Amino acid sequence: MRTTIDAAGRIVVPKAVRDAMGLTAGREIDLVFAGGRIEIELAPAEVTVDAADGLPRLTAATPVPPLTDELVRDTIEATRR
């Protein structure tokens, strides 16, 4: 897909790409310049681990989207391809 860079240096990520990656306003991403390409990756969530009751529990430092049945199903299907 082709897009443009505005005068402030911002790049518009097409809606189809945003939807496929689960990008929403305020979502942190990592940009990597490698081999002459710019790669966009979802920034890993910062978490704390609490294992006080014997089972580890991860708590995100910032809000993360909920884990839905549909997301799990889509992820499983994507790894099978």
VOPARO-667023 format. One record per residue (C-alpha): x, y, z; residue in one letter. Coordinates in steps of 0.1 Angstrom, whole numbers, plus 5000, padded with zeros to 4 digits. Example, Ala and Ser with C-alpha at 12.3 -4.5 7.8 and 13.67 -1.06 7.14 Angstrom:
// VOPARO-667023
node east 5123, north 4955, up 5078, type a .
node east 5137, north 4989, up 5071, type s .
// end
This chain:
// VOPARO-667023
node east 5000, north 5000, up 5000, type m .
node east 5012, north 5035, up 4992, type r .
node east 5009, north 5064, up 5017, type t .
node east 5025, north 5098, up 5021, type t .
node east 5045, north 5117, up 5047, type i .
node east 5031, north 5151, up 5057, type d .
node east 5051, north 5182, up 5063, type a .
node east 5055, north 5173, up 5100, type a .
node east 5070, north 5139, up 5091, type g .
node east 5039, north 5119, up 5100, type r .
node east 5030, north 5088, up 5081, type i .
node east 4994, north 5077, up 5077, type v .
node east 4991, north 5040, up 5083, type v .
node east 4962, north 5028, up 5061, type p .
node east 4931, north 5015, up 5079, type k .
node east 4935, north 4980, up 5066, type a .
node east 4970, north 4978, up 5081, type v .
node east 4959, north 4994, up 5114, type r .
node east 4930, north 4969, up 5116, type d .
node east 4952, north 4939, up 5108, type a .
node east 4978, north 4949, up 5135, type m .
node east 4952, north 4960, up 5161, type g .
node east 4965, north 4995, up 5161, type l .
node east 4944, north 5021, up 5178, type t .
node east 4950, north 5057, up 5189, type a .
node east 4975, north 5059, up 5216, type g .
node east 4989, north 5024, up 5211, type r .
node east 5026, north 5023, up 5214, type e .
node east 5047, north 5009, up 5186, type i .
node east 5083, north 5003, up 5178, type d .
node east 5098, north 5015, up 5146, type l .
node east 5129, north 4997, up 5133, type v .
node east 5150, north 5008, up 5103, type f .
node east 5166, north 4976, up 5089, type a .
node east 5179, north 4968, up 5055, type g .
node east 5165, north 5000, up 5039, type g .
node east 5130, north 4993, up 5053, type r .
node east 5110, north 5008, up 5081, type i .
node east 5093, north 4980, up 5101, type e .
node east 5064, north 4987, up 5125, type i .
node east 5061, north 4963, up 5155, type e .
node east 5037, north 4964, up 5184, type l .
node east 5056, north 4976, up 5215, type a .
node east 5057, north 4949, up 5242, type p .
node east 5036, north 4957, up 5272, type a .
node east 5055, north 4965, up 5304, type e .
node east 5042, north 4942, up 5332, type v .
node east 5048, north 4934, up 5368, type t .
node east 5047, north 4898, up 5380, type v .
node east 5030, north 4890, up 5413, type d .
node east 5033, north 4854, up 5426, type a .
node east 5022, north 4860, up 5462, type a .
node east 4995, north 4832, up 5460, type d .
node east 5018, north 4807, up 5443, type g .
node east 5005, north 4814, up 5407, type l .
node east 5021, north 4841, up 5387, type p .
node east 4999, north 4870, up 5377, type r .
node east 5009, north 4896, up 5352, type l .
node east 4996, north 4932, up 5356, type t .
node east 5002, north 4956, up 5327, type a .
node east 5016, north 4990, up 5336, type a .
node east 4993, north 5007, up 5310, type t .
node east 4959, north 4996, up 5298, type p .
node east 4960, north 4968, up 5271, type v .
node east 4932, north 4957, up 5249, type p .
node east 4911, north 4928, up 5263, type p .
node east 4919, north 4893, up 5252, type l .
node east 4888, north 4881, up 5234, type t .
node east 4878, north 4847, up 5221, type d .
node east 4880, north 4861, up 5186, type e .
node east 4915, north 4873, up 5190, type l .
node east 4927, north 4840, up 5204, type v .
node east 4909, north 4822, up 5175, type r .
node east 4925, north 4845, up 5149, type d .
node east 4959, north 4841, up 5164, type t .
node east 4957, north 4803, up 5164, type i .
node east 4945, north 4803, up 5128, type e .
node east 4973, north 4827, up 5118, type a .
node east 4999, north 4803, up 5133, type t .
node east 4985, north 4773, up 5114, type r .
node east 4989, north 4789, up 5080, type r .
// end
